[in-house]
């Protein structure tokens, strides 16, 4: 379990940060008309933000294979 957490720490950090960013985007920018698929609902915006945050932070992981 520790190896999994150590290997994926950036993705694990990125998911809640992205969720917070998605929620704050809905709160302060949002969609006035309600026709926007992502930003019209706080749940959709938070889930989308968490996925994007996880993907963004996973880019910076070092995935070197240590094979002999």
C-alpha positions, 0 to 999 in steps of 0.5 A: 500500500505504501508503494502505491501511495508513494508512486501515485502521490502527485495524482492523489494530491491533484484530485482534491485540488482539481475538485476544489478548483472545479467547485470554485469555478462553478461558484464564481464563474459558472453558467448563468443560463443553465445550458452549460453541460459542465458548469451549470451543476456543482457536482459536474464541475467538481467531478470534471475538475477532479479528473482534470487535476488528477490528469494534470498532476500525473504528467509530472510523475517520474515513471522510470522502470527499474529493470535489470 
